[in-house]
């Protein structure tokens, strides 16, 4: 597993915001990240959205 970069952390946080606050679907969040982080690879954006989704799901189960 590769280490997370500062960009990865920012993309995960932005994805969490898009999913939780904007109520974006995972697919919409992947596409929206391109506007915030131009030039990022689709695979990187997809990975960050999946990570954000997992983090939000774990948080929701604790409540």
PDB file of N, CA, C and O in Angstrom:
ATOM      1  N   UNK A   1       0.844  -1.184   0.000  1.00  0.00           N
ATOM      2  CA  UNK A   1       0.000   0.000   0.000  1.00  0.00           C
ATOM      3  C   UNK A   1       0.887   1.243   0.000  1.00  0.00           C
ATOM      4  O   UNK A   1       1.796   1.372   0.819  1.00  0.00           O
ATOM      5  N   UNK A   2       0.615   2.129  -0.905  1.00  0.00           N
ATOM      6  CA  UNK A   2       1.446   3.323  -0.986  1.00  0.00           C
ATOM      7  C   UNK A   2       0.998   4.336   0.047  1.00  0.00           C
ATOM      8  O   UNK A   2      -0.164   4.354   0.454  1.00  0.00           O
ATOM      9  N   UNK A   3       1.926   5.177   0.467  1.00  0.00           N
ATOM     10  CA  UNK A   3       1.604   6.202   1.456  1.00  0.00           C
ATOM     11  C   UNK A   3       0.744   7.293   0.843  1.00  0.00           C
ATOM     12  O   UNK A   3       0.786   7.535  -0.363  1.00  0.00           O
ATOM     13  N   UNK A   4      -0.025   7.935   1.679  1.00  0.00           N
ATOM     14  CA  UNK A   4      -0.878   9.024   1.197  1.00  0.00           C
ATOM     15  C   UNK A   4      -0.079  10.313   1.124  1.00  0.00           C
ATOM     16  O   UNK A   4       0.711  10.626   2.015  1.00  0.00           O
ATOM     17  N   UNK A   5      -0.296  11.040   0.064  1.00  0.00           N
ATOM     18  CA  UNK A   5       0.335  12.346  -0.094  1.00  0.00           C
ATOM     19  C   UNK A   5      -0.599  13.411   0.472  1.00  0.00           C
ATOM     20  O   UNK A   5      -1.753  13.139   0.801  1.00  0.00           O
ATOM     21  N   UNK A   6      -0.075  14.622   0.577  1.00  0.00           N
ATOM     22  CA  UNK A   6      -0.911  15.738   1.038  1.00  0.00           C
ATOM     23  C   UNK A   6      -2.091  15.943   0.090  1.00  0.00           C
ATOM     24  O   UNK A   6      -3.195  16.283   0.518  1.00  0.00           O
ATOM     25  N   UNK A   7      -1.840  15.731  -1.208  1.00  0.00           N
ATOM     26  CA  UNK A   7      -2.923  15.863  -2.202  1.00  0.00           C
ATOM     27  C   UNK A   7      -3.992  14.813  -1.955  1.00  0.00           C
ATOM     28  O   UNK A   7      -5.184  15.112  -2.037  1.00  0.00           O
ATOM     29  N   UNK A   8      -3.581  13.579  -1.651  1.00  0.00           N
ATOM     30  CA  UNK A   8      -4.550  12.517  -1.362  1.00  0.00           C
ATOM     31  C   UNK A   8      -5.430  12.905  -0.184  1.00  0.00           C
ATOM     32  O   UNK A   8      -6.649  12.740  -0.229  1.00  0.00           O
ATOM     33  N   UNK A   9      -4.811  13.417   0.861  1.00  0.00           N
ATOM     34  CA  UNK A   9      -5.557  13.797   2.068  1.00  0.00           C
ATOM     35  C   UNK A   9      -6.560  14.898   1.734  1.00  0.00           C
ATOM     36  O   UNK A   9      -7.710  14.841   2.168  1.00  0.00           O
ATOM     37  N   UNK A  10      -6.132  15.890   0.972  1.00  0.00           N
ATOM     38  CA  UNK A  10      -7.050  16.973   0.588  1.00  0.00           C
ATOM     39  C   UNK A  10      -8.184  16.442  -0.273  1.00  0.00           C
ATOM     40  O   UNK A  10      -9.332  16.853  -0.104  1.00  0.00           O
ATOM     41  N   UNK A  11      -7.878  15.532  -1.198  1.00  0.00           N
ATOM     42  CA  UNK A  11      -8.943  14.981  -2.057  1.00  0.00           C
ATOM     43  C   UNK A  11      -9.925  14.154  -1.241  1.00  0.00           C
ATOM     44  O   UNK A  11     -11.129  14.219  -1.489  1.00  0.00           O
ATOM     45  N   UNK A  12      -9.447  13.384  -0.279  1.00  0.00           N
ATOM     46  CA  UNK A  12     -10.345  12.593   0.568  1.00  0.00           C
ATOM     47  C   UNK A  12     -11.255  13.523   1.366  1.00  0.00           C
ATOM     48  O   UNK A  12     -12.459  13.286   1.458  1.00  0.00           O
ATOM     49  N   UNK A  13     -10.687  14.575   1.941  1.00  0.00           N
ATOM     50  CA  UNK A  13     -11.518  15.516   2.710  1.00  0.00           C
ATOM     51  C   UNK A  13     -12.546  16.215   1.824  1.00  0.00           C
ATOM     52  O   UNK A  13     -13.691  16.405   2.234  1.00  0.00           O
ATOM     53  N   UNK A  14     -12.148  16.595   0.626  1.00  0.00           N
ATOM     54  CA  UNK A  14     -13.096  17.238  -0.294  1.00  0.00           C
ATOM     55  C   UNK A  14     -14.188  16.241  -0.690  1.00  0.00           C
ATOM     56  O   UNK A  14     -15.360  16.608  -0.773  1.00  0.00           O
ATOM     57  N   UNK A  15     -13.813  14.996  -0.932  1.00  0.00           N
ATOM     58  CA  UNK A  15     -14.800  13.969  -1.278  1.00  0.00           C
ATOM     59  C   UNK A  15     -15.776  13.753  -0.124  1.00  0.00           C
ATOM     60  O   UNK A  15     -16.975  13.591  -0.348  1.00  0.00           O
ATOM     61  N   UNK A  16     -15.272  13.751   1.104  1.00  0.00           N
ATOM     62  CA  UNK A  16     -16.151  13.603   2.263  1.00  0.00           C
ATOM     63  C   UNK A  16     -17.148  14.763   2.317  1.00  0.00           C
ATOM     64  O   UNK A  16     -18.333  14.560   2.580  1.00  0.00           O
ATOM     65  N   UNK A  17     -16.659  15.968   2.068  1.00  0.00           N
ATOM     66  CA  UNK A  17     -17.541  17.135   2.040  1.00  0.00           C
ATOM     67  C   UNK A  17     -18.610  16.980   0.960  1.00  0.00           C
ATOM     68  O   UNK A  17     -19.791  17.219   1.214  1.00  0.00           O
ATOM     69  N   UNK A  18     -18.202  16.585  -0.230  1.00  0.00           N
ATOM     70  CA  UNK A  18     -19.155  16.457  -1.333  1.00  0.00           C
ATOM     71  C   UNK A  18     -20.222  15.408  -1.037  1.00  0.00           C
ATOM     72  O   UNK A  18     -21.396  15.605  -1.349  1.00  0.00           O
ATOM     73  N   UNK A  19     -19.813  14.305  -0.440  1.00  0.00           N
ATOM     74  CA  UNK A  19     -20.759  13.220  -0.152  1.00  0.00           C
ATOM     75  C   UNK A  19     -21.679  13.598   1.012  1.00  0.00           C
ATOM     76  O   UNK A  19     -22.894  13.411   0.940  1.00  0.00           O
ATOM     77  N   UNK A  20     -21.090  14.127   2.075  1.00  0.00           N
ATOM     78  CA  UNK A  20     -21.867  14.399   3.300  1.00  0.00           C
ATOM     79  C   UNK A  20     -22.687  15.680   3.214  1.00  0.00           C
ATOM     80  O   UNK A  20     -23.869  15.684   3.557  1.00  0.00           O
ATOM     81  N   UNK A  21     -22.073  16.756   2.763  1.00  0.00           N
ATOM     82  CA  UNK A  21     -22.739  18.059   2.809  1.00  0.00           C
ATOM     83  C   UNK A  21     -23.505  18.397   1.529  1.00  0.00           C
ATOM     84  O   UNK A  21     -24.579  18.995   1.585  1.00  0.00           O
ATOM     85  N   UNK A  22     -22.959  18.021   0.396  1.00  0.00           N
ATOM     86  CA  UNK A  22     -23.591  18.346  -0.892  1.00  0.00           C
ATOM     87  C   UNK A  22     -24.515  17.213  -1.337  1.00  0.00           C
ATOM     88  O   UNK A  22     -25.313  17.375  -2.260  1.00  0.00           O
ATOM     89  N   UNK A  23     -24.396  16.067  -0.669  1.00  0.00           N
ATOM     90  CA  UNK A  23     -25.192  14.881  -1.001  1.00  0.00           C
ATOM     91  C   UNK A  23     -24.916  14.393  -2.424  1.00  0.00           C
ATOM     92  O   UNK A  23     -25.812  13.911  -3.117  1.00  0.00           O
ATOM     93  N   UNK A  24     -23.647  14.532  -2.845  1.00  0.00           N
ATOM     94  CA  UNK A  24     -23.240  14.041  -4.166  1.00  0.00           C
ATOM     95  C   UNK A  24     -23.146  12.518  -4.122  1.00  0.00           C
ATOM     96  O   UNK A  24     -22.760  11.933  -3.111  1.00  0.00           O
ATOM     97  N   UNK A  25     -23.501  11.901  -5.222  1.00  0.00           N
ATOM     98  CA  UNK A  25     -23.290  10.461  -5.334  1.00  0.00           C
ATOM     99  C   UNK A  25     -21.795  10.208  -5.439  1.00  0.00           C
ATOM    100  O   UNK A  25     -21.024  11.136  -5.684  1.00  0.00           O
ATOM    101  N   UNK A  26     -21.382   8.972  -5.257  1.00  0.00           N
ATOM    102  CA  UNK A  26     -19.955   8.664  -5.394  1.00  0.00           C
ATOM    103  C   UNK A  26     -19.473   8.979  -6.795  1.00  0.00           C
ATOM    104  O   UNK A  26     -18.374   9.506  -6.968  1.00  0.00           O
ATOM    105  N   UNK A  27     -20.273   8.668  -7.791  1.00  0.00           N
ATOM    106  CA  UNK A  27     -19.889   8.947  -9.177  1.00  0.00           C
ATOM    107  C   UNK A  27     -19.750  10.452  -9.405  1.00  0.00           C
ATOM    108  O   UNK A  27     -18.790  10.900 -10.030  1.00  0.00           O
ATOM    109  N   UNK A  28     -20.701  11.225  -8.901  1.00  0.00           N
ATOM    110  CA  UNK A  28     -20.624  12.680  -9.050  1.00  0.00           C
ATOM    111  C   UNK A  28     -19.422  13.258  -8.306  1.00  0.00           C
ATOM    112  O   UNK A  28     -18.788  14.200  -8.782  1.00  0.00           O
ATOM    113  N   UNK A  29     -19.113  12.699  -7.150  1.00  0.00           N
ATOM    114  CA  UNK A  29     -17.960  13.170  -6.380  1.00  0.00           C
ATOM    115  C   UNK A  29     -16.659  12.927  -7.132  1.00  0.00           C
ATOM    116  O   UNK A  29     -15.769  13.778  -7.127  1.00  0.00           O
ATOM    117  N   UNK A  30     -16.543  11.767  -7.780  1.00  0.00           N
ATOM    118  CA  UNK A  30     -15.340  11.467  -8.567  1.00  0.00           C
ATOM    119  C   UNK A  30     -15.162  12.518  -9.653  1.00  0.00           C
ATOM    120  O   UNK A  30     -14.060  13.026  -9.855  1.00  0.00           O
ATOM    121  N   UNK A  31     -16.229  12.838 -10.342  1.00  0.00           N
ATOM    122  CA  UNK A  31     -16.154  13.828 -11.426  1.00  0.00           C
ATOM    123  C   UNK A  31     -15.933  15.241 -10.875  1.00  0.00           C
ATOM    124  O   UNK A  31     -15.197  16.029 -11.469  1.00  0.00           O
ATOM    125  N   UNK A  32     -16.567  15.565  -9.743  1.00  0.00           N
ATOM    126  CA  UNK A  32     -16.409  16.902  -9.162  1.00  0.00           C
ATOM    127  C   UNK A  32     -14.981  17.143  -8.686  1.00  0.00           C
ATOM    128  O   UNK A  32     -14.493  18.271  -8.749  1.00  0.00           O
ATOM    129  N   UNK A  33     -14.312  16.107  -8.215  1.00  0.00           N
ATOM    130  CA  UNK A  33     -12.937  16.278  -7.750  1.00  0.00           C
ATOM    131  C   UNK A  33     -12.023  16.788  -8.856  1.00  0.00           C
ATOM    132  O   UNK A  33     -11.034  17.465  -8.579  1.00  0.00           O
ATOM    133  N   UNK A  34     -12.342  16.473 -10.095  1.00  0.00           N
ATOM    134  CA  UNK A  34     -11.523  16.950 -11.213  1.00  0.00           C
ATOM    135  C   UNK A  34     -11.545  18.474 -11.295  1.00  0.00           C
ATOM    136  O   UNK A  34     -10.554  19.092 -11.682  1.00  0.00           O
ATOM    137  N   UNK A  35     -12.669  19.073 -10.933  1.00  0.00           N
ATOM    138  CA  UNK A  35     -12.754  20.535 -10.950  1.00  0.00           C
ATOM    139  C   UNK A  35     -11.902  21.152  -9.846  1.00  0.00           C
ATOM    140  O   UNK A  35     -11.318  22.220 -10.034  1.00  0.00           O
ATOM    141  N   UNK A  36     -11.827  20.489  -8.699  1.00  0.00           N
ATOM    142  CA  UNK A  36     -11.038  20.998  -7.583  1.00  0.00           C
ATOM    143  C   UNK A  36      -9.555  20.643  -7.723  1.00  0.00           C
ATOM    144  O   UNK A  36      -8.688  21.377  -7.248  1.00  0.00           O
ATOM    145  N   UNK A  37      -9.275  19.531  -8.368  1.00  0.00           N
ATOM    146  CA  UNK A  37      -7.903  19.046  -8.515  1.00  0.00           C
ATOM    147  C   UNK A  37      -7.646  18.691  -9.976  1.00  0.00           C
ATOM    148  O   UNK A  37      -7.581  17.515 -10.335  1.00  0.00           O
ATOM    149  N   UNK A  38      -7.500  19.721 -10.822  1.00  0.00           N
ATOM    150  CA  UNK A  38      -7.313  19.466 -12.254  1.00  0.00           C
ATOM    151  C   UNK A  38      -6.044  18.648 -12.515  1.00  0.00           C
ATOM    152  O   UNK A  38      -5.024  18.812 -11.847  1.00  0.00           O
ATOM    153  N   UNK A  39      -6.144  17.781 -13.491  1.00  0.00           N
ATOM    154  CA  UNK A  39      -4.997  16.978 -13.879  1.00  0.00           C
ATOM    155  C   UNK A  39      -4.830  15.694 -13.096  1.00  0.00           C
ATOM    156  O   UNK A  39      -3.924  14.911 -13.382  1.00  0.00           O
ATOM    157  N   UNK A  40      -5.694  15.458 -12.102  1.00  0.00           N
ATOM    158  CA  UNK A  40      -5.579  14.213 -11.337  1.00  0.00           C
ATOM    159  C   UNK A  40      -6.153  13.060 -12.143  1.00  0.00           C
ATOM    160  O   UNK A  40      -7.097  13.226 -12.916  1.00  0.00           O
ATOM    161  N   UNK A  41      -5.569  11.903 -11.948  1.00  0.00           N
ATOM    162  CA  UNK A  41      -5.995  10.706 -12.667  1.00  0.00           C
ATOM    163  C   UNK A  41      -7.341  10.218 -12.128  1.00  0.00           C
ATOM    164  O   UNK A  41      -7.633  10.341 -10.939  1.00  0.00           O
ATOM    165  N   UNK A  42      -8.137   9.670 -13.017  1.00  0.00           N
ATOM    166  CA  UNK A  42      -9.439   9.124 -12.629  1.00  0.00           C
ATOM    167  C   UNK A  42      -9.278   8.102 -11.507  1.00  0.00           C
ATOM    168  O   UNK A  42     -10.053   8.104 -10.551  1.00  0.00           O
ATOM    169  N   UNK A  43      -8.284   7.234 -11.616  1.00  0.00           N
ATOM    170  CA  UNK A  43      -8.069   6.179 -10.621  1.00  0.00           C
ATOM    171  C   UNK A  43      -7.778   6.775  -9.240  1.00  0.00           C
ATOM    172  O   UNK A  43      -8.237   6.248  -8.227  1.00  0.00           O
ATOM    173  N   UNK A  44      -7.018   7.868  -9.200  1.00  0.00           N
ATOM    174  CA  UNK A  44      -6.714   8.512  -7.917  1.00  0.00           C
ATOM    175  C   UNK A  44      -7.965   9.131  -7.312  1.00  0.00           C
ATOM    176  O   UNK A  44      -8.194   9.022  -6.107  1.00  0.00           O
ATOM    177  N   UNK A  45      -8.770   9.778  -8.140  1.00  0.00           N
ATOM    178  CA  UNK A  45     -10.008  10.379  -7.642  1.00  0.00           C
ATOM    179  C   UNK A  45     -10.972   9.297  -7.170  1.00  0.00           C
ATOM    180  O   UNK A  45     -11.629   9.454  -6.140  1.00  0.00           O
ATOM    181  N   UNK A  46     -11.059   8.216  -7.907  1.00  0.00           N
ATOM    182  CA  UNK A  46     -11.923   7.102  -7.532  1.00  0.00           C
ATOM    183  C   UNK A  46     -11.485   6.501  -6.200  1.00  0.00           C
ATOM    184  O   UNK A  46     -12.318   6.220  -5.339  1.00  0.00           O
ATOM    185  N   UNK A  47     -10.189   6.307  -6.032  1.00  0.00           N
ATOM    186  CA  UNK A  47      -9.652   5.752  -4.797  1.00  0.00           C
ATOM    187  C   UNK A  47      -9.967   6.660  -3.612  1.00  0.00           C
ATOM    188  O   UNK A  47     -10.350   6.179  -2.545  1.00  0.00           O
ATOM    189  N   UNK A  48      -9.809   7.956  -3.791  1.00  0.00           N
ATOM    190  CA  UNK A  48     -10.085   8.905  -2.704  1.00  0.00           C
ATOM    191  C   UNK A  48     -11.563   8.938  -2.339  1.00  0.00           C
ATOM    192  O   UNK A  48     -11.907   9.047  -1.162  1.00  0.00           O
ATOM    193  N   UNK A  49     -12.430   8.848  -3.324  1.00  0.00           N
ATOM    194  CA  UNK A  49     -13.871   8.810  -3.048  1.00  0.00           C
ATOM    195  C   UNK A  49     -14.233   7.529  -2.309  1.00  0.00           C
ATOM    196  O   UNK A  49     -15.039   7.560  -1.378  1.00  0.00           O
ATOM    197  N   UNK A  50     -13.653   6.411  -2.709  1.00  0.00           N
ATOM    198  CA  UNK A  50     -13.925   5.147  -2.004  1.00  0.00           C
ATOM    199  C   UNK A  50     -13.445   5.234  -0.553  1.00  0.00           C
ATOM    200  O   UNK A  50     -14.125   4.770   0.362  1.00  0.00           O
ATOM    201  N   UNK A  51     -12.282   5.826  -0.355  1.00  0.00           N
ATOM    202  CA  UNK A  51     -11.764   5.982   1.000  1.00  0.00           C
ATOM    203  C   UNK A  51     -12.672   6.897   1.823  1.00  0.00           C
ATOM    204  O   UNK A  51     -12.959   6.603   2.984  1.00  0.00           O
ATOM    205  N   UNK A  52     -13.119   7.992   1.236  1.00  0.00           N
ATOM    206  CA  UNK A  52     -14.028   8.905   1.932  1.00  0.00           C
ATOM    207  C   UNK A  52     -15.331   8.195   2.286  1.00  0.00           C
ATOM    208  O   UNK A  52     -15.836   8.338   3.399  1.00  0.00           O
ATOM    209  N   UNK A  53     -15.870   7.434   1.347  1.00  0.00           N
ATOM    210  CA  UNK A  53     -17.118   6.701   1.576  1.00  0.00           C
ATOM    211  C   UNK A  53     -16.949   5.720   2.742  1.00  0.00           C
ATOM    212  O   UNK A  53     -17.814   5.616   3.612  1.00  0.00           O
ATOM    213  N   UNK A  54     -15.820   5.006   2.741  1.00  0.00           N
ATOM    214  CA  UNK A  54     -15.552   4.056   3.824  1.00  0.00           C
ATOM    215  C   UNK A  54     -15.457   4.762   5.168  1.00  0.00           C
ATOM    216  O   UNK A  54     -15.999   4.283   6.164  1.00  0.00           O
ATOM    217  N   UNK A  55     -14.772   5.898   5.201  1.00  0.00           N
ATOM    218  CA  UNK A  55     -14.626   6.643   6.455  1.00  0.00           C
ATOM    219  C   UNK A  55     -15.981   7.140   6.953  1.00  0.00           C
ATOM    220  O   UNK A  55     -16.274   7.057   8.146  1.00  0.00           O
ATOM    221  N   UNK A  56     -16.798   7.651   6.049  1.00  0.00           N
ATOM    222  CA  UNK A  56     -18.122   8.137   6.434  1.00  0.00           C
ATOM    223  C   UNK A  56     -19.022   6.993   6.881  1.00  0.00           C
ATOM    224  O   UNK A  56     -19.818   7.153   7.806  1.00  0.00           O
ATOM    225  N   UNK A  57     -18.901   5.852   6.236  1.00  0.00           N
ATOM    226  CA  UNK A  57     -19.715   4.680   6.616  1.00  0.00           C
ATOM    227  C   UNK A  57     -19.337   4.182   7.992  1.00  0.00           C
ATOM    228  O   UNK A  57     -20.213   3.819   8.778  1.00  0.00           O
ATOM    229  N   UNK A  58     -18.059   4.157   8.301  1.00  0.00           N
ATOM    230  CA  UNK A  58     -17.622   3.712   9.626  1.00  0.00           C
ATOM    231  C   UNK A  58     -18.115   4.670  10.696  1.00  0.00           C
ATOM    232  O   UNK A  58     -18.525   4.238  11.773  1.00  0.00           O
ATOM    233  N   UNK A  59     -18.079   5.966  10.411  1.00  0.00           N
ATOM    234  CA  UNK A  59     -18.539   6.976  11.360  1.00  0.00           C
ATOM    235  C   UNK A  59     -20.045   6.830  11.601  1.00  0.00           C
ATOM    236  O   UNK A  59     -20.506   6.949  12.736  1.00  0.00           O
ATOM    237  N   UNK A  60     -20.799   6.576  10.551  1.00  0.00           N
ATOM    238  CA  UNK A  60     -22.252   6.451  10.658  1.00  0.00           C
ATOM    239  C   UNK A  60     -22.639   5.229  11.495  1.00  0.00           C
ATOM    240  O   UNK A  60     -23.646   5.267  12.204  1.00  0.00           O
ATOM    241  N   UNK A  61     -21.869   4.164  11.426  1.00  0.00           N
ATOM    242  CA  UNK A  61     -22.185   2.954  12.173  1.00  0.00           C
ATOM    243  C   UNK A  61     -21.915   3.108  13.655  1.00  0.00           C
ATOM    244  O   UNK A  61     -22.490   2.377  14.462  1.00  0.00           O
ATOM    245  N   UNK A  62     -21.052   4.042  14.035  1.00  0.00           N
ATOM    246  CA  UNK A  62     -20.722   4.255  15.438  1.00  0.00           C
ATOM    247  C   UNK A  62     -21.819   4.998  16.180  1.00  0.00           C
ATOM    248  O   UNK A  62     -21.946   4.870  17.398  1.00  0.00           O
ATOM    249  N   UNK A  63     -22.605   5.769  15.457  1.00  0.00           N
ATOM    250  CA  UNK A  63     -23.615   6.623  16.102  1.00  0.00           C
ATOM    251  C   UNK A  63     -24.803   5.828  16.514  1.00  0.00           C
ATOM    252  O   UNK A  63     -25.752   6.379  17.072  1.00  0.00           O
TER     253      UNK A  63
END
